[in-house]
Amino acid sequence: MSERTAPAIELQDVHLSLGRAAARVHILKGVSLSLASGEATGLVGPSGSGKSTLLMTMAGLERPDSGVVKVAGEDLGQLDEDGLAVFRGRRIGIVFQSFHLVPTMTARENVALPLELAGAPDAFARAEAELRNVGLGDRMDHYPAQLSGGEQQRVAIARAVAPDPAILVADEPTGNLDETTGRSIVDLIFALRRERAATLVLVTHDLSLAALCDRTVRLRAGRIEAEPQPDSEAALA
């Protein structure tokens, strides 16, 4: 039997609370989870279940109160803020529901930004290639306000994948888009994930979208619900 590949993302008994004093809320409650390299995972659950917070914890944007978060074998808890930012910039691509583009930068400049921060000498050439890859070769010099919602999300996706991250996380990436545009964005994300053999973690309220993933993880009240066991299902069939 071959040696098991190390998980792309591993969480061990993670607890996280947000807010201060009496307003502090316990969001994640003892979450343990292991995601295989190259796997596409859908995180689903009711509003307030903690799925977006879990995604941000995986991406190193939220630090847990306790527990261990390892990404690509790196214990994020051992990194200071600068180290975490460098690691995230190289290894994790993030797509948000609200795009988070810099309004005073063109599409080309937005996509080149993380590459420039990483010191890439060919940042603009790579940004142009990524924009062509997402179908925006003729919109490179447009500012976010001059682009449709779908186009803005394509720019955001190009920016996320430009550093060629091993892990791509997306938080409700179709939440601000109409159904047709949203479907095209979903197709794009999954195509890029296959093309680059990246690990994908996708937060969504859309169960049909989650069903496109290799695996679905359900959260409720900050805890992971038990996943169905294939052997048990077969025994009951």
mmCIF file of the C-alpha atoms, coordinates in Angstrom:
data_MODEL
# 
_entry.id   MODEL 
# 
loop_
_atom_site.group_PDB 
_atom_site.id 
_atom_site.type_symbol 
_atom_site.label_atom_id 
_atom_site.label_alt_id 
_atom_site.label_comp_id 
_atom_site.label_asym_id 
_atom_site.label_entity_id 
_atom_site.label_seq_id 
_atom_site.pdbx_PDB_ins_code 
_atom_site.Cartn_x 
_atom_site.Cartn_y 
_atom_site.Cartn_z 
_atom_site.occupancy 
_atom_site.B_iso_or_equiv 
_atom_site.pdbx_formal_charge 
_atom_site.auth_seq_id 
_atom_site.auth_comp_id 
_atom_site.auth_asym_id 
_atom_site.auth_atom_id 
_atom_site.pdbx_PDB_model_num 
ATOM 1   C CA . MET A 1 1   ? 0.000   0.000  0.000   1.00 0.00 ? 1   MET A CA 1 
ATOM 2   C CA . SER A 1 2   ? 1.426   3.405  -1.006  1.00 0.00 ? 2   SER A CA 1 
ATOM 3   C CA . GLU A 1 3   ? 2.140   6.020  1.624   1.00 0.00 ? 3   GLU A CA 1 
ATOM 4   C CA . ARG A 1 4   ? -0.779  8.351  2.163   1.00 0.00 ? 4   ARG A CA 1 
ATOM 5   C CA . THR A 1 5   ? -0.287  11.804 0.660   1.00 0.00 ? 5   THR A CA 1 
ATOM 6   C CA . ALA A 1 6   ? -0.148  14.568 3.257   1.00 0.00 ? 6   ALA A CA 1 
ATOM 7   C CA . PRO A 1 7   ? -3.414  16.536 3.469   1.00 0.00 ? 7   PRO A CA 1 
ATOM 8   C CA . ALA A 1 8   ? -3.600  19.881 1.661   1.00 0.00 ? 8   ALA A CA 1 
ATOM 9   C CA . ILE A 1 9   ? -5.502  21.325 4.640   1.00 0.00 ? 9   ILE A CA 1 
ATOM 10  C CA . GLU A 1 10  ? -5.760  19.865 8.121   1.00 0.00 ? 10  GLU A CA 1 
ATOM 11  C CA . LEU A 1 11  ? -7.610  21.267 11.141  1.00 0.00 ? 11  LEU A CA 1 
ATOM 12  C CA . GLN A 1 12  ? -7.366  19.741 14.607  1.00 0.00 ? 12  GLN A CA 1 
ATOM 13  C CA . ASP A 1 13  ? -9.907  20.685 17.307  1.00 0.00 ? 13  ASP A CA 1 
ATOM 14  C CA . VAL A 1 14  ? -10.211 24.295 16.129  1.00 0.00 ? 14  VAL A CA 1 
ATOM 15  C CA . HIS A 1 15  ? -12.164 26.757 18.278  1.00 0.00 ? 15  HIS A CA 1 
ATOM 16  C CA . LEU A 1 16  ? -12.718 30.368 17.240  1.00 0.00 ? 16  LEU A CA 1 
ATOM 17  C CA . SER A 1 17  ? -14.750 33.187 18.769  1.00 0.00 ? 17  SER A CA 1 
ATOM 18  C CA . LEU A 1 18  ? -15.445 36.631 17.322  1.00 0.00 ? 18  LEU A CA 1 
ATOM 19  C CA . GLY A 1 19  ? -16.467 39.881 19.018  1.00 0.00 ? 19  GLY A CA 1 
ATOM 20  C CA . ARG A 1 20  ? -15.594 41.380 22.373  1.00 0.00 ? 20  ARG A CA 1 
ATOM 21  C CA . ALA A 1 21  ? -16.752 40.970 25.961  1.00 0.00 ? 21  ALA A CA 1 
ATOM 22  C CA . ALA A 1 22  ? -20.500 40.210 26.208  1.00 0.00 ? 22  ALA A CA 1 
ATOM 23  C CA . ALA A 1 23  ? -20.825 40.348 22.412  1.00 0.00 ? 23  ALA A CA 1 
ATOM 24  C CA . ARG A 1 24  ? -18.230 37.596 21.905  1.00 0.00 ? 24  ARG A CA 1 
ATOM 25  C CA . VAL A 1 25  ? -19.688 34.623 20.024  1.00 0.00 ? 25  VAL A CA 1 
ATOM 26  C CA . HIS A 1 26  ? -18.226 31.115 19.859  1.00 0.00 ? 26  HIS A CA 1 
ATOM 27  C CA . ILE A 1 27  ? -18.303 30.431 16.083  1.00 0.00 ? 27  ILE A CA 1 
ATOM 28  C CA . LEU A 1 28  ? -16.216 27.281 15.495  1.00 0.00 ? 28  LEU A CA 1 
ATOM 29  C CA . LYS A 1 29  ? -16.539 24.583 18.147  1.00 0.00 ? 29  LYS A CA 1 
ATOM 30  C CA . GLY A 1 30  ? -13.924 21.854 17.996  1.00 0.00 ? 30  GLY A CA 1 
ATOM 31  C CA . VAL A 1 31  ? -13.681 21.530 14.208  1.00 0.00 ? 31  VAL A CA 1 
ATOM 32  C CA . SER A 1 32  ? -11.396 18.759 12.951  1.00 0.00 ? 32  SER A CA 1 
ATOM 33  C CA . LEU A 1 33  ? -11.133 18.218 9.210   1.00 0.00 ? 33  LEU A CA 1 
ATOM 34  C CA . SER A 1 34  ? -8.677  16.850 6.661   1.00 0.00 ? 34  SER A CA 1 
ATOM 35  C CA . LEU A 1 35  ? -8.840  17.740 2.954   1.00 0.00 ? 35  LEU A CA 1 
ATOM 36  C CA . ALA A 1 36  ? -6.824  15.779 0.422   1.00 0.00 ? 36  ALA A CA 1 
ATOM 37  C CA . SER A 1 37  ? -4.549  17.432 -2.109  1.00 0.00 ? 37  SER A CA 1 
ATOM 38  C CA . GLY A 1 38  ? -6.405  18.105 -5.366  1.00 0.00 ? 38  GLY A CA 1 
ATOM 39  C CA . GLU A 1 39  ? -9.819  17.493 -3.778  1.00 0.00 ? 39  GLU A CA 1 
ATOM 40  C CA . ALA A 1 40  ? -12.785 19.814 -4.370  1.00 0.00 ? 40  ALA A CA 1 
ATOM 41  C CA . THR A 1 41  ? -14.806 20.297 -1.170  1.00 0.00 ? 41  THR A CA 1 
ATOM 42  C CA . GLY A 1 42  ? -18.102 22.129 -0.785  1.00 0.00 ? 42  GLY A CA 1 
ATOM 43  C CA . LEU A 1 43  ? -18.825 23.686 2.618   1.00 0.00 ? 43  LEU A CA 1 
ATOM 44  C CA . VAL A 1 44  ? -22.575 23.968 3.193   1.00 0.00 ? 44  VAL A CA 1 
ATOM 45  C CA . GLY A 1 45  ? -24.873 24.754 6.093   1.00 0.00 ? 45  GLY A CA 1 
ATOM 46  C CA . PRO A 1 46  ? -27.459 27.238 7.338   1.00 0.00 ? 46  PRO A CA 1 
ATOM 47  C CA . SER A 1 47  ? -26.673 30.931 7.699   1.00 0.00 ? 47  SER A CA 1 
ATOM 48  C CA . GLY A 1 48  ? -24.623 31.441 10.844  1.00 0.00 ? 48  GLY A CA 1 
ATOM 49  C CA . SER A 1 49  ? -23.317 27.868 10.868  1.00 0.00 ? 49  SER A CA 1 
ATOM 50  C CA . GLY A 1 50  ? -19.709 29.047 10.596  1.00 0.00 ? 50  GLY A CA 1 
ATOM 51  C CA . LYS A 1 51  ? -18.861 27.970 7.059   1.00 0.00 ? 51  LYS A CA 1 
ATOM 52  C CA . SER A 1 52  ? -17.416 31.313 5.901   1.00 0.00 ? 52  SER A CA 1 
ATOM 53  C CA . THR A 1 53  ? -15.477 31.662 9.166   1.00 0.00 ? 53  THR A CA 1 
ATOM 54  C CA . LEU A 1 54  ? -14.097 28.162 8.654   1.00 0.00 ? 54  LEU A CA 1 
ATOM 55  C CA . LEU A 1 55  ? -13.008 29.082 5.133   1.00 0.00 ? 55  LEU A CA 1 
ATOM 56  C CA . MET A 1 56  ? -11.292 32.249 6.363   1.00 0.00 ? 56  MET A CA 1 
ATOM 57  C CA . THR A 1 57  ? -9.535  30.202 9.055   1.00 0.00 ? 57  THR A CA 1 
ATOM 58  C CA . MET A 1 58  ? -8.263  27.780 6.416   1.00 0.00 ? 58  MET A CA 1 
ATOM 59  C CA . ALA A 1 59  ? -6.993  30.734 4.381   1.00 0.00 ? 59  ALA A CA 1 
ATOM 60  C CA . GLY A 1 60  ? -5.179  32.250 7.353   1.00 0.00 ? 60  GLY A CA 1 
ATOM 61  C CA . LEU A 1 61  ? -7.413  35.323 7.444   1.00 0.00 ? 61  LEU A CA 1 
ATOM 62  C CA . GLU A 1 62  ? -8.778  34.401 10.884  1.00 0.00 ? 62  GLU A CA 1 
ATOM 63  C CA . ARG A 1 63  ? -6.666  32.991 13.700  1.00 0.00 ? 63  ARG A CA 1 
ATOM 64  C CA . PRO A 1 64  ? -8.295  30.382 15.941  1.00 0.00 ? 64  PRO A CA 1 
ATOM 65  C CA . ASP A 1 65  ? -8.389  30.704 19.726  1.00 0.00 ? 65  ASP A CA 1 
ATOM 66  C CA . SER A 1 66  ? -7.112  27.141 20.020  1.00 0.00 ? 66  SER A CA 1 
ATOM 67  C CA . GLY A 1 67  ? -6.391  24.129 17.869  1.00 0.00 ? 67  GLY A CA 1 
ATOM 68  C CA . VAL A 1 68  ? -4.092  23.580 14.890  1.00 0.00 ? 68  VAL A CA 1 
ATOM 69  C CA . VAL A 1 69  ? -4.485  24.713 11.265  1.00 0.00 ? 69  VAL A CA 1 
ATOM 70  C CA . LYS A 1 70  ? -2.021  23.224 8.784   1.00 0.00 ? 70  LYS A CA 1 
ATOM 71  C CA . VAL A 1 71  ? -2.000  24.202 5.108   1.00 0.00 ? 71  VAL A CA 1 
ATOM 72  C CA . ALA A 1 72  ? 0.363   22.415 2.707   1.00 0.00 ? 72  ALA A CA 1 
ATOM 73  C CA . GLY A 1 73  ? 2.101   21.019 5.784   1.00 0.00 ? 73  GLY A CA 1 
ATOM 74  C CA . GLU A 1 74  ? 2.705   24.473 7.303   1.00 0.00 ? 74  GLU A CA 1 
ATOM 75  C CA . ASP A 1 75  ? 1.360   25.167 10.797  1.00 0.00 ? 75  ASP A CA 1 
ATOM 76  C CA . LEU A 1 76  ? -0.209  28.606 10.361  1.00 0.00 ? 76  LEU A CA 1 
ATOM 77  C CA . GLY A 1 77  ? -0.128  29.204 14.095  1.00 0.00 ? 77  GLY A CA 1 
ATOM 78  C CA . GLN A 1 78  ? 3.686   29.286 13.963  1.00 0.00 ? 78  GLN A CA 1 
ATOM 79  C CA . LEU A 1 79  ? 3.756   32.181 11.470  1.00 0.00 ? 79  LEU A CA 1 
ATOM 80  C CA . ASP A 1 80  ? 3.692   35.863 12.411  1.00 0.00 ? 80  ASP A CA 1 
ATOM 81  C CA . GLU A 1 81  ? 1.455   38.235 10.427  1.00 0.00 ? 81  GLU A CA 1 
ATOM 82  C CA . ASP A 1 82  ? 4.135   39.018 7.831   1.00 0.00 ? 82  ASP A CA 1 
ATOM 83  C CA . GLY A 1 83  ? 5.014   35.358 7.388   1.00 0.00 ? 83  GLY A CA 1 
ATOM 84  C CA . LEU A 1 84  ? 1.365   34.467 7.103   1.00 0.00 ? 84  LEU A CA 1 
ATOM 85  C CA . ALA A 1 85  ? 0.809   37.122 4.423   1.00 0.00 ? 85  ALA A CA 1 
ATOM 86  C CA . VAL A 1 86  ? 3.774   35.842 2.394   1.00 0.00 ? 86  VAL A CA 1 
ATOM 87  C CA . PHE A 1 87  ? 2.615   32.225 2.725   1.00 0.00 ? 87  PHE A CA 1 
ATOM 88  C CA . ARG A 1 88  ? -0.948  33.132 1.740   1.00 0.00 ? 88  ARG A CA 1 
ATOM 89  C CA . GLY A 1 89  ? 0.241   35.121 -1.261  1.00 0.00 ? 89  GLY A CA 1 
ATOM 90  C CA . ARG A 1 90  ? 2.196   32.162 -2.602  1.00 0.00 ? 90  ARG A CA 1 
ATOM 91  C CA . ARG A 1 91  ? 0.035   29.191 -1.709  1.00 0.00 ? 91  ARG A CA 1 
ATOM 92  C CA . ILE A 1 92  ? -3.622  30.288 -1.383  1.00 0.00 ? 92  ILE A CA 1 
ATOM 93  C CA . GLY A 1 93  ? -5.878  31.982 -3.945  1.00 0.00 ? 93  GLY A CA 1 
ATOM 94  C CA . ILE A 1 94  ? -9.011  33.606 -2.486  1.00 0.00 ? 94  ILE A CA 1 
ATOM 95  C CA . VAL A 1 95  ? -12.235 34.535 -4.309  1.00 0.00 ? 95  VAL A CA 1 
ATOM 96  C CA . PHE A 1 96  ? -14.815 36.578 -2.389  1.00 0.00 ? 96  PHE A CA 1 
ATOM 97  C CA . GLN A 1 97  ? -18.528 37.140 -3.007  1.00 0.00 ? 97  GLN A CA 1 
ATOM 98  C CA . SER A 1 98  ? -17.985 40.907 -3.199  1.00 0.00 ? 98  SER A CA 1 
ATOM 99  C CA . PHE A 1 99  ? -14.997 40.751 -5.607  1.00 0.00 ? 99  PHE A CA 1 
ATOM 100 C CA . HIS A 1 100 ? -12.732 43.025 -3.448  1.00 0.00 ? 100 HIS A CA 1 
ATOM 101 C CA . LEU A 1 101 ? -11.095 44.672 -6.454  1.00 0.00 ? 101 LEU A CA 1 
ATOM 102 C CA . VAL A 1 102 ? -9.143  47.912 -6.026  1.00 0.00 ? 102 VAL A CA 1 
ATOM 103 C CA . PRO A 1 103 ? -11.443 50.513 -7.664  1.00 0.00 ? 103 PRO A CA 1 
ATOM 104 C CA . THR A 1 104 ? -8.622  52.829 -8.742  1.00 0.00 ? 104 THR A CA 1 
ATOM 105 C CA . MET A 1 105 ? -6.776  50.052 -10.586 1.00 0.00 ? 105 MET A CA 1 
ATOM 106 C CA . THR A 1 106 ? -7.497  48.620 -14.032 1.00 0.00 ? 106 THR A CA 1 
ATOM 107 C CA . ALA A 1 107 ? -8.248  44.929 -14.471 1.00 0.00 ? 107 ALA A CA 1 
ATOM 108 C CA . ARG A 1 108 ? -4.624  44.388 -15.520 1.00 0.00 ? 108 ARG A CA 1 
ATOM 109 C CA . GLU A 1 109 ? -3.305  46.224 -12.462 1.00 0.00 ? 109 GLU A CA 1 
ATOM 110 C CA . ASN A 1 110 ? -5.628  44.349 -10.095 1.00 0.00 ? 110 ASN A CA 1 
ATOM 111 C CA . VAL A 1 111 ? -4.425  40.974 -11.372 1.00 0.00 ? 111 VAL A CA 1 
ATOM 112 C CA . ALA A 1 112 ? -0.771  42.037 -11.401 1.00 0.00 ? 112 ALA A CA 1 
ATOM 113 C CA . LEU A 1 113 ? -0.934  43.312 -7.803  1.00 0.00 ? 113 LEU A CA 1 
ATOM 114 C CA . PRO A 1 114 ? -0.271  40.019 -5.932  1.00 0.00 ? 114 PRO A CA 1 
ATOM 115 C CA . LEU A 1 115 ? 2.446   39.136 -8.443  1.00 0.00 ? 115 LEU A CA 1 
ATOM 116 C CA . GLU A 1 116 ? 4.157   42.488 -7.905  1.00 0.00 ? 116 GLU A CA 1 
ATOM 117 C CA . LEU A 1 117 ? 3.941   42.040 -4.131  1.00 0.00 ? 117 LEU A CA 1 
ATOM 118 C CA . ALA A 1 118 ? 5.633   38.659 -4.559  1.00 0.00 ? 118 ALA A CA 1 
ATOM 119 C CA . GLY A 1 119 ? 8.402   40.272 -6.603  1.00 0.00 ? 119 GLY A CA 1 
ATOM 120 C CA . ALA A 1 120 ? 7.551   38.651 -9.943  1.00 0.00 ? 120 ALA A CA 1 
ATOM 121 C CA . PRO A 1 121 ? 9.456   40.484 -12.724 1.00 0.00 ? 121 PRO A CA 1 
ATOM 122 C CA . ASP A 1 122 ? 6.849   39.526 -15.338 1.00 0.00 ? 122 ASP A CA 1 
ATOM 123 C CA . ALA A 1 123 ? 3.796   40.518 -13.270 1.00 0.00 ? 123 ALA A CA 1 
ATOM 124 C CA . PHE A 1 124 ? 1.989   42.430 -16.033 1.00 0.00 ? 124 PHE A CA 1 
ATOM 125 C CA . ALA A 1 125 ? 2.650   39.834 -18.737 1.00 0.00 ? 125 ALA A CA 1 
ATOM 126 C CA . ARG A 1 126 ? 1.285   37.117 -16.465 1.00 0.00 ? 126 ARG A CA 1 
ATOM 127 C CA . ALA A 1 127 ? -1.707  39.284 -15.542 1.00 0.00 ? 127 ALA A CA 1 
ATOM 128 C CA . GLU A 1 128 ? -2.528  39.769 -19.229 1.00 0.00 ? 128 GLU A CA 1 
ATOM 129 C CA . ALA A 1 129 ? -2.289  36.015 -19.848 1.00 0.00 ? 129 ALA A CA 1 
ATOM 130 C CA . GLU A 1 130 ? -4.628  35.281 -16.931 1.00 0.00 ? 130 GLU A CA 1 
ATOM 131 C CA . LEU A 1 131 ? -7.167  37.868 -18.126 1.00 0.00 ? 131 LEU A CA 1 
ATOM 132 C CA . ARG A 1 132 ? -7.163  36.332 -21.594 1.00 0.00 ? 132 ARG A CA 1 
ATOM 133 C CA . ASN A 1 133 ? -7.615  32.925 -19.956 1.00 0.00 ? 133 ASN A CA 1 
ATOM 134 C CA . VAL A 1 134 ? -10.826 34.112 -18.247 1.00 0.00 ? 134 VAL A CA 1 
ATOM 135 C CA . GLY A 1 135 ? -12.173 35.736 -21.415 1.00 0.00 ? 135 GLY A CA 1 
ATOM 136 C CA . LEU A 1 136 ? -11.299 39.355 -20.645 1.00 0.00 ? 136 LEU A CA 1 
ATOM 137 C CA . GLY A 1 137 ? -8.534  39.998 -23.148 1.00 0.00 ? 137 GLY A CA 1 
ATOM 138 C CA . ASP A 1 138 ? -10.386 43.067 -24.431 1.00 0.00 ? 138 ASP A CA 1 
ATOM 139 C CA . ARG A 1 139 ? -11.169 44.513 -20.980 1.00 0.00 ? 139 ARG A CA 1 
ATOM 140 C CA . MET A 1 140 ? -7.690  44.789 -19.468 1.00 0.00 ? 140 MET A CA 1 
ATOM 141 C CA . ASP A 1 141 ? -7.654  48.593 -19.261 1.00 0.00 ? 141 ASP A CA 1 
ATOM 142 C CA . HIS A 1 142 ? -11.135 48.898 -17.775 1.00 0.00 ? 142 HIS A CA 1 
ATOM 143 C CA . TYR A 1 143 ? -11.681 49.863 -14.139 1.00 0.00 ? 143 TYR A CA 1 
ATOM 144 C CA . PRO A 1 144 ? -14.004 47.781 -11.911 1.00 0.00 ? 144 PRO A CA 1 
ATOM 145 C CA . ALA A 1 145 ? -16.836 50.361 -12.210 1.00 0.00 ? 145 ALA A CA 1 
ATOM 146 C CA . GLN A 1 146 ? -16.727 49.907 -15.994 1.00 0.00 ? 146 GLN A CA 1 
ATOM 147 C CA . LEU A 1 147 ? -17.193 46.130 -15.727 1.00 0.00 ? 147 LEU A CA 1 
ATOM 148 C CA . SER A 1 148 ? -20.307 44.026 -15.104 1.00 0.00 ? 148 SER A CA 1 
ATOM 149 C CA . GLY A 1 149 ? -20.577 41.923 -11.956 1.00 0.00 ? 149 GLY A CA 1 
ATOM 150 C CA . GLY A 1 150 ? -19.633 38.792 -13.871 1.00 0.00 ? 150 GLY A CA 1 
ATOM 151 C CA . GLU A 1 151 ? -16.627 40.519 -15.414 1.00 0.00 ? 151 GLU A CA 1 
ATOM 152 C CA . GLN A 1 152 ? -15.495 41.795 -12.022 1.00 0.00 ? 152 GLN A CA 1 
ATOM 153 C CA . GLN A 1 153 ? -15.669 38.275 -10.622 1.00 0.00 ? 153 GLN A CA 1 
ATOM 154 C CA . ARG A 1 154 ? -13.620 37.008 -13.577 1.00 0.00 ? 154 ARG A CA 1 
ATOM 155 C CA . VAL A 1 155 ? -10.970 39.617 -12.771 1.00 0.00 ? 155 VAL A CA 1 
ATOM 156 C CA . ALA A 1 156 ? -11.043 38.496 -9.128  1.00 0.00 ? 156 ALA A CA 1 
ATOM 157 C CA . ILE A 1 157 ? -10.619 34.860 -10.186 1.00 0.00 ? 157 ILE A CA 1 
ATOM 158 C CA . ALA A 1 158 ? -7.732  35.762 -12.506 1.00 0.00 ? 158 ALA A CA 1 
ATOM 159 C CA . ARG A 1 159 ? -6.097  37.612 -9.597  1.00 0.00 ? 159 ARG A CA 1 
ATOM 160 C CA . ALA A 1 160 ? -6.587  34.608 -7.295  1.00 0.00 ? 160 ALA A CA 1 
ATOM 161 C CA . VAL A 1 161 ? -5.003  32.095 -9.681  1.00 0.00 ? 161 VAL A CA 1 
ATOM 162 C CA . ALA A 1 162 ? -2.241  34.346 -11.089 1.00 0.00 ? 162 ALA A CA 1 
ATOM 163 C CA . PRO A 1 163 ? 0.359   33.276 -8.456  1.00 0.00 ? 163 PRO A CA 1 
ATOM 164 C CA . ASP A 1 164 ? -0.497  29.626 -9.343  1.00 0.00 ? 164 ASP A CA 1 
ATOM 165 C CA . PRO A 1 165 ? -1.575  28.686 -5.801  1.00 0.00 ? 165 PRO A CA 1 
ATOM 166 C CA . ALA A 1 166 ? -1.888  25.062 -4.753  1.00 0.00 ? 166 ALA A CA 1 
ATOM 167 C CA . ILE A 1 167 ? -5.120  25.890 -2.901  1.00 0.00 ? 167 ILE A CA 1 
ATOM 168 C CA . LEU A 1 168 ? -8.082  27.918 -4.136  1.00 0.00 ? 168 LEU A CA 1 
ATOM 169 C CA . VAL A 1 169 ? -10.827 28.996 -1.713  1.00 0.00 ? 169 VAL A CA 1 
ATOM 170 C CA . ALA A 1 170 ? -14.057 30.678 -2.775  1.00 0.00 ? 170 ALA A CA 1 
ATOM 171 C CA . ASP A 1 171 ? -16.666 32.216 -0.454  1.00 0.00 ? 171 ASP A CA 1 
ATOM 172 C CA . GLU A 1 172 ? -20.105 32.295 -2.148  1.00 0.00 ? 172 GLU A CA 1 
ATOM 173 C CA . PRO A 1 173 ? -18.478 33.310 -5.472  1.00 0.00 ? 173 PRO A CA 1 
ATOM 174 C CA . THR A 1 174 ? -21.846 33.494 -7.268  1.00 0.00 ? 174 THR A CA 1 
ATOM 175 C CA . GLY A 1 175 ? -23.749 35.214 -4.438  1.00 0.00 ? 175 GLY A CA 1 
ATOM 176 C CA . ASN A 1 176 ? -23.909 38.632 -6.163  1.00 0.00 ? 176 ASN A CA 1 
ATOM 177 C CA . LEU A 1 177 ? -24.561 37.296 -9.667  1.00 0.00 ? 177 LEU A CA 1 
ATOM 178 C CA . ASP A 1 178 ? -27.639 36.267 -11.633 1.00 0.00 ? 178 ASP A CA 1 
ATOM 179 C CA . GLU A 1 179 ? -28.160 32.560 -12.318 1.00 0.00 ? 179 GLU A CA 1 
ATOM 180 C CA . THR A 1 180 ? -26.759 32.508 -15.860 1.00 0.00 ? 180 THR A CA 1 
ATOM 181 C CA . THR A 1 181 ? -23.679 34.567 -14.990 1.00 0.00 ? 181 THR A CA 1 
ATOM 182 C CA . GLY A 1 182 ? -23.193 32.555 -11.815 1.00 0.00 ? 182 GLY A CA 1 
ATOM 183 C CA . ARG A 1 183 ? -23.182 29.302 -13.759 1.00 0.00 ? 183 ARG A CA 1 
ATOM 184 C CA . SER A 1 184 ? -20.488 30.607 -16.107 1.00 0.00 ? 184 SER A CA 1 
ATOM 185 C CA . ILE A 1 185 ? -18.378 31.625 -13.093 1.00 0.00 ? 185 ILE A CA 1 
ATOM 186 C CA . VAL A 1 186 ? -18.809 28.167 -11.557 1.00 0.00 ? 186 VAL A CA 1 
ATOM 187 C CA . ASP A 1 187 ? -17.749 26.528 -14.827 1.00 0.00 ? 187 ASP A CA 1 
ATOM 188 C CA . LEU A 1 188 ? -14.689 28.789 -14.925 1.00 0.00 ? 188 LEU A CA 1 
ATOM 189 C CA . ILE A 1 189 ? -13.642 28.027 -11.340 1.00 0.00 ? 189 ILE A CA 1 
ATOM 190 C CA . PHE A 1 190 ? -13.901 24.275 -11.858 1.00 0.00 ? 190 PHE A CA 1 
ATOM 191 C CA . ALA A 1 191 ? -12.098 24.454 -15.225 1.00 0.00 ? 191 ALA A CA 1 
ATOM 192 C CA . LEU A 1 192 ? -9.206  26.380 -13.675 1.00 0.00 ? 192 LEU A CA 1 
ATOM 193 C CA . ARG A 1 193 ? -9.102  23.976 -10.752 1.00 0.00 ? 193 ARG A CA 1 
ATOM 194 C CA . ARG A 1 194 ? -8.815  20.976 -13.127 1.00 0.00 ? 194 ARG A CA 1 
ATOM 195 C CA . GLU A 1 195 ? -6.270  22.734 -15.321 1.00 0.00 ? 195 GLU A CA 1 
ATOM 196 C CA . ARG A 1 196 ? -3.993  23.461 -12.356 1.00 0.00 ? 196 ARG A CA 1 
ATOM 197 C CA . ALA A 1 197 ? -4.758  20.374 -10.231 1.00 0.00 ? 197 ALA A CA 1 
ATOM 198 C CA . ALA A 1 198 ? -5.491  22.732 -7.337  1.00 0.00 ? 198 ALA A CA 1 
ATOM 199 C CA . THR A 1 199 ? -7.275  21.911 -4.106  1.00 0.00 ? 199 THR A CA 1 
ATOM 200 C CA . LEU A 1 200 ? -10.618 23.764 -4.061  1.00 0.00 ? 200 LEU A CA 1 
ATOM 201 C CA . VAL A 1 201 ? -12.709 24.724 -1.030  1.00 0.00 ? 201 VAL A CA 1 
ATOM 202 C CA . LEU A 1 202 ? -16.034 26.313 -1.901  1.00 0.00 ? 202 LEU A CA 1 
ATOM 203 C CA . VAL A 1 203 ? -18.557 27.860 0.493   1.00 0.00 ? 203 VAL A CA 1 
ATOM 204 C CA . THR A 1 204 ? -22.051 27.868 -0.974  1.00 0.00 ? 204 THR A CA 1 
ATOM 205 C CA . HIS A 1 205 ? -25.712 27.748 0.035   1.00 0.00 ? 205 HIS A CA 1 
ATOM 206 C CA . ASP A 1 206 ? -26.491 26.139 -3.356  1.00 0.00 ? 206 ASP A CA 1 
ATOM 207 C CA . LEU A 1 207 ? -26.598 22.358 -2.906  1.00 0.00 ? 207 LEU A CA 1 
ATOM 208 C CA . SER A 1 208 ? -26.496 21.763 -6.677  1.00 0.00 ? 208 SER A CA 1 
ATOM 209 C CA . LEU A 1 209 ? -23.218 23.686 -6.783  1.00 0.00 ? 209 LEU A CA 1 
ATOM 210 C CA . ALA A 1 210 ? -21.832 21.772 -3.809  1.00 0.00 ? 210 ALA A CA 1 
ATOM 211 C CA . ALA A 1 211 ? -22.770 18.535 -5.594  1.00 0.00 ? 211 ALA A CA 1 
ATOM 212 C CA . LEU A 1 212 ? -20.200 19.355 -8.289  1.00 0.00 ? 212 LEU A CA 1 
ATOM 213 C CA . CYS A 1 213 ? -17.458 18.917 -5.677  1.00 0.00 ? 213 CYS A CA 1 
ATOM 214 C CA . ASP A 1 214 ? -15.808 15.597 -4.810  1.00 0.00 ? 214 ASP A CA 1 
ATOM 215 C CA . ARG A 1 215 ? -17.041 15.936 -1.250  1.00 0.00 ? 215 ARG A CA 1 
ATOM 216 C CA . THR A 1 216 ? -19.536 17.968 0.764   1.00 0.00 ? 216 THR A CA 1 
ATOM 217 C CA . VAL A 1 217 ? -18.927 18.998 4.372   1.00 0.00 ? 217 VAL A CA 1 
ATOM 218 C CA . ARG A 1 218 ? -21.948 20.222 6.337   1.00 0.00 ? 218 ARG A CA 1 
ATOM 219 C CA . LEU A 1 219 ? -21.705 22.630 9.253   1.00 0.00 ? 219 LEU A CA 1 
ATOM 220 C CA . ARG A 1 220 ? -24.338 23.336 11.850  1.00 0.00 ? 220 ARG A CA 1 
ATOM 221 C CA . ALA A 1 221 ? -23.882 25.663 14.822  1.00 0.00 ? 221 ALA A CA 1 
ATOM 222 C CA . GLY A 1 222 ? -20.105 25.670 14.404  1.00 0.00 ? 222 GLY A CA 1 
ATOM 223 C CA . ARG A 1 223 ? -19.682 21.909 14.255  1.00 0.00 ? 223 ARG A CA 1 
ATOM 224 C CA . ILE A 1 224 ? -19.211 19.486 11.377  1.00 0.00 ? 224 ILE A CA 1 
ATOM 225 C CA . GLU A 1 225 ? -22.090 17.085 10.976  1.00 0.00 ? 225 GLU A CA 1 
ATOM 226 C CA . ALA A 1 226 ? -21.176 13.417 10.585  1.00 0.00 ? 226 ALA A CA 1 
ATOM 227 C CA . GLU A 1 227 ? -20.446 12.492 6.990   1.00 0.00 ? 227 GLU A CA 1 
ATOM 228 C CA . PRO A 1 228 ? -22.158 9.433  5.470   1.00 0.00 ? 228 PRO A CA 1 
ATOM 229 C CA . GLN A 1 229 ? -19.987 6.334  5.531   1.00 0.00 ? 229 GLN A CA 1 
ATOM 230 C CA . PRO A 1 230 ? -19.934 4.568  2.120   1.00 0.00 ? 230 PRO A CA 1 
ATOM 231 C CA . ASP A 1 231 ? -19.599 1.108  3.722   1.00 0.00 ? 231 ASP A CA 1 
ATOM 232 C CA . SER A 1 232 ? -22.617 1.751  5.935   1.00 0.00 ? 232 SER A CA 1 
ATOM 233 C CA . GLU A 1 233 ? -24.664 2.920  2.972   1.00 0.00 ? 233 GLU A CA 1 
ATOM 234 C CA . ALA A 1 234 ? -23.717 -0.169 0.979   1.00 0.00 ? 234 ALA A CA 1 
ATOM 235 C CA . ALA A 1 235 ? -24.686 -2.431 3.878   1.00 0.00 ? 235 ALA A CA 1 
ATOM 236 C CA . LEU A 1 236 ? -28.112 -0.787 4.076   1.00 0.00 ? 236 LEU A CA 1 
ATOM 237 C CA . ALA A 1 237 ? -28.744 -0.945 0.291   1.00 0.00 ? 237 ALA A CA 1 
# 
